[in-house]
């Protein structure tokens, strides 16, 4: 899990400077999300079978065939509350925010993040943000849906930026007043020492007039690869907007 998150965060953090003029600004807007978040992970590692340790011994027919695999897994519930303080809005539809998270296992103090108009994130790689924030913050991008026709049945696909490979697809499933509902799916991968691939399917309820997600419910399955084996991680996140200082939730 941590390797997949780290790889994704580093990719997004590259060459995305954060405006410094917002360092001491009073928040223009504060959003509070209730987040249900759980992870189940299973990893397999190659072992020689020559040493000790807990493993299922290979049968005699395969004992001489070489290394075998050892599996282990864990499950985590890290549900909690996310607070997003918007401290600046730029002329190119960017945002600067401070995001914090208080969960069952994760406590993240406020970290400064730039949200580009297309949803890419910029932050100090030495201060990586939690996975919950990585999943929610791109939905605050001011350019995400501003130039799209939002009527039932409309579909479009957006490619990921290199070095990521893959696409994210949106389909409008309903419109009620200023609120639109989307079916969102993505497939993304990258190569290299922290290679991974991930597929996700989710439902997004979005307020187009105030440009904020009301509810984001997504399931993700990721595979992370190493020379010694690999890890499969299943993640479920549901983020629900609880309060907004603009006065509309």
Long-range contacts (C-beta under 8 A, 24 or more apart in sequence): 1-39, 1-41, 1-76, 1-131, 1-231, 1-233, 3-194, 3-196, 3-224, 3-226, 3-231, 4-196, 4-198, 4-222, 4-224, 4-231, 4-233, 5-128, 5-130, 5-131, 5-134, 6-128, 6-194, 7-190, 7-194, 7-195, 7-196, 7-224, 8-134, 8-196, 9-125, 9-128, 9-129, 9-134, 10-125, 10-128, 10-194, 11-163, 11-164, 11-190, 12-120, 12-121, 12-122, 12-134, 13-121, 13-122, 13-123, 13-124, 13-125, 13-128, 14-125, 16-114, 16-116, 16-120, 16-121, 16-122, 16-123, 17-114, 17-122, 18-96, 18-112, 18-113, 18-114, 18-122, 18-123, 18-124, 19-88, 19-90, 19-96, 19-114, 21-88, 22-87, 22-88, 22-96, 22-112, 23-112, 25-87, 25-88, 26-87, 27-85, 27-86, 27-87, 27-98, 27-245, 28-86, 28-87, 28-88, 28-89, 29-85, 29-86, 29-244, 29-245, 29-246, 30-83, 30-84, 30-85, 30-86, 30-243, 30-244, 30-245, 31-83, 31-84, 31-86, 31-140, 31-212, 31-241, 31-243, 31-244, 31-245, 32-81, 32-82, 32-83, 32-84, 32-241, 32-242, 32-243, 32-244, 33-81, 33-82, 33-83, 33-84, 33-136, 33-239, 33-240, 33-241, 33-242, 34-81, 34-239, 34-240, 34-242, 35-79, 35-80, 35-81, 35-82, 35-101, 35-103, 35-132, 35-136, 35-237, 35-238, 35-239, 35-240, 36-79, 36-236, 36-237, 36-238, 36-239, 37-77, 37-78, 37-79, 37-80, 37-103, 37-131, 37-132, 37-235, 37-236, 37-237, 37-238, 38-75, 38-76, 38-77, 38-78, 38-79, 38-235, 38-236, 39-75, 39-76, 39-78, 39-233, 39-234, 39-235, 40-73, 40-74, 40-75, 40-233, 40-234, 41-73, 41-74, 41-75, 41-76, 41-231, 41-232, 41-233, 41-234, 42-71, 42-72, 42-73, 42-231, 42-232, 43-71, 43-72, 43-73, 43-229, 43-230, 43-231, 43-232, 44-69, 44-70, 44-71, 44-229, 44-230, 44-231, 45-69, 45-70, 45-228, 45-229, 46-70, 46-228, 46-229, 69-229, 76-105, 77-104, 77-105, 78-103, 78-104, 78-105, 78-106, 78-132, 79-103, 79-104, 80-104, 80-106, 80-132, 81-242, 82-132, 82-133, 82-136, 82-239, 83-110, 84-136, 84-137, 84-140, 85-110, 87-112, 89-142, 92-117, 93-117, 93-141, 93-142, 93-143, 93-146, 94-142, 95-140, 95-141, 95-142, 97-137, 97-140, 99-129, 99-133, 99-137, 101-130, 101-132, 101-133, 103-130, 103-132, 106-130, 106-132, 108-133, 113-137, 115-140, 115-141, 115-142, 116-141, 117-141, 117-142, 117-143, 117-144, 118-143, 118-144, 118-158, 119-144, 120-161, 131-235, 132-237, 132-239, 135-216, 135-218, 135-237, 135-239, 136-213, 136-216, 136-237, 136-239, 139-204, 139-206, 139-212, 139-213, 139-216, 140-211, 140-212, 140-213, 142-211, 144-211, 145-180, 145-206, 145-208, 145-211, 146-211, 150-175, 150-180, 150-208, 151-175, 160-186, 160-188, 163-190, 163-191, 163-192, 164-188, 164-189, 164-190, 165-189, 165-190, 173-203, 178-207, 178-208, 178-209, 178-210, 179-205, 179-206, 179-207, 179-208, 179-214, 180-205, 180-206, 180-208, 181-205, 181-206, 182-206, 184-218, 194-224, 195-224, 195-225, 196-222, 196-223, 196-224, 196-225, 197-222, 197-223, 198-222, 198-223, 207-248, 209-248, 210-244, 210-246, 210-248, 212-241, 212-244, 213-239, 213-241, 214-240, 214-241, 214-249, 215-239, 215-240, 215-241
